Structures are given as C-alpha cells and as structure tokens.
Amino acid sequence: MWVQARVIDGKHLKSMNRWYNKQVSTIKENKPTGFWSNKLAAITEKRNRQMRFGY
C-alpha cells in the first residue's frame, strides 16, 4: 500500500487554529474552570475535522 504525500498550507492551518482559540476564549470568558458546552463541542469537532483533512 502506498501513502501519498500532500503539501499542506501551514499558514491556513495556523489561521484556523487561531480562529478556534479565539472562539473558545470568548465562550469561556467569565466561566468556571472546566466549563464545557454544546457550542464548544461543535466548534472543537469542526476544528478537528479541518485539521485532520488540512483545509
């Protein structure tokens, strides 16, 4: 089985990660430590999918 190498734009991935961190920071603002919500779960899933597939 052959594995195909792909070129990934690191700037775009960094940008997506910054967006995610900013969203999490905004939602968790003034909340207790360990706070989690459905909204956080949704954006985390979205980010993980984007990072996994590189777009």
C-alpha angles and dihedrals in degrees: 000000000000125000115214117219117225130198111230125198102236093192091060092048090049090050092052090049091050090051090051093049091049092051093048091048092051094048095045093048111127092000126124121266111277094027113161133173141176089259091056090047091052096050091044091054090047092051093047091052091049093049093047094053097034101236 
